[in-house]
Amino acid sequence: MTGTSGFGDFDRQVVVIGGCGHVGLPLAIAFASRGARVGIYDVSQASVETVNAGRMPFAEPGAAEVLKHAVSVGLLEASTDPAIVGSAEHVVVVIGTPVDEHLNPDQAAIPNALGGCTEHLRDGQLLILRSTVYPGVTALVEKMVAGFGAQIEVAFCPERIAEGKAMTELFELPQIVSARSATALERASALFGMLTSKLVTMSPEEAELAKLFTNVWRYIKFATANQLYMMANDRGLDFERIRQGLTADYPRAADMPAAGFAAGPCLFKDTMQLAAFNHNNFALGHTAMAINEGLPLYLVHRLEQEYDLESMTVGILGMAFKGGSDDIRSSLSYKLKRILAFKADAVLCTDPYVTVDPGLLPLAQVVARSDLLVIGAPHPQYSDLVTDKPVADIWNMLGQGVRI
Ligand SMILES: NC(=O)c1ccc[n+]([C@@H]2O[C@H](COP(=O)([O-])OP(=O)(O)OC[C@H]3O[C@@H](n4cnc5c(N)ncnc54)[C@H](O)[C@@H]3O)[C@@H](O)[C@H]2O)c1
């Protein structure tokens, strides 16, 4: 397949920088599933080998079979050699953009990653930023690219899928497309038009904020539910009964989330990115962070009022950051584990999906050896749990309420 830019031929339509990650790989697979020839450049040797063997380095429902097929027919290939970046007309950048331990965004993450590929960028390529970026990074990259001397256009098309739903949402969610020039906008639209006909165009500055606002909105909604949960719980009332009652046939409150750990690699850090962008003047965002990050502390505080934790073994069921996921990045179950390790006699952990933590035990063992159980992640398996041990179940997995 060749390029359409008029700058000569490319071997591939798309190359994804960071394409073995949680966002990059489903995207690469999605393009390949639409017949595009796709390359991946990733610095993780282990992930590149796994992908080239036709296997997923992490769980993503519906992705494994499509990946296997795409690799077997030669439509998808991963490499740790940055030279692959020169092989495609569209270069999509989707590396991680975390905040540091002091909650500072790293505005240089994307420019630095691109710096490693500079010599392979070619005339006629369209560089598409897809990571969630600190506002202004698109303009920074445009400036950087202008200095390369090659004719390369830049677009910013943020990813908005939720992990676990990538292989449906990539084809169903509207795609935000932004670029400074009409041709870049047209080319990015044509590329994402392979996945969906629902395109929303914006300026890069609008799109950068749109992506951050999307995540911040969700994070604040979770925090609101969690604050209301604590308020009801402190009065001996079951928040879930209240929530279900008030949302029943009442559309204006239908989007009130249930209580639970709001964690993972995106919502927290993007709220902090937006706060930093607004000179740390973001009371709602900071308060949401304090509430969501404070929930494990609150739970343990409540548990120690009711139980003699010091003499007890506590079992945590579910270590991933959300139900049905194997991803433990920024999981509040691990924060809960640290707090309990200090307060309880012993802590045991289990998770049916997580493969990267050698300390995890089988569910039956954790249930048998624990005096008290806490559901950390709402994995569907736990709804069948039968035990005579007390269970702290903020998620209402057992259907017996969320009071703790
Ligand atoms: N995880 C999500 O649900 C989600 C959803 C929407 C948007 N995002 C955003 O997408 C971006 C990526 O997130 P992710 O969860 O996929 O991260 P990830 O850590 O799973 O993936 C990043 C990949 O990039 C690779 N990489 C790192 N530096 C590189 C470099 N210099 N050159 C080439 N490859 C490099 C890593 O090896 C990894 O495979 C972030 O900006 C995130 O905020 C994530």
The ligand as an ORCA input file, in Angstrom:
! r2SCAN-3c Opt
* xyz 0 1
  N      -4.831      3.780     28.992
  C      -5.955      4.369     28.615
  O      -7.072      3.898     28.881
  C      -5.910      5.652     27.802
  C      -7.073      6.119     27.197
  C      -7.010      7.273     26.420
  C      -5.811      7.962     26.296
  N      -4.684      7.497     26.928
  C      -3.429      8.232     26.744
  O      -2.660      7.506     25.794
  C      -1.261      7.659     26.081
  C      -0.624      6.292     26.195
  O      -1.174      5.617     27.307
  P      -1.041      4.033     27.463
  O      -1.932      3.651     28.597
  O      -1.216      3.362     26.164
  O       0.490      3.919     27.906
  P       1.374      2.599     27.870
  O       2.454      2.814     28.867
  O       0.501      1.391     27.999
  O       1.989      2.587     26.405
  C       3.025      3.405     25.986
  C       3.936      2.594     25.068
  O       4.922      3.483     24.564
  C       6.176      2.846     24.603
  N       7.174      3.908     24.624
  C       7.542      4.688     25.680
  N       8.473      5.591     25.276
  C       8.664      5.382     23.948
  C       9.508      5.993     22.994
  N      10.312      7.008     23.317
  N       9.477      5.539     21.723
  C       8.681      4.491     21.393
  N       7.866      3.865     22.269
  C       7.862      4.314     23.534
  C       6.125      1.950     25.806
  O       7.054      0.894     25.734
  C       4.667      1.461     25.771
  O       4.544      0.271     25.026
  C      -1.176      8.516     27.333
  O      -1.011      9.862     26.964
  C      -2.540      8.314     27.966
  O      -2.908      9.403     28.788
  C      -4.706      6.351     27.659
*
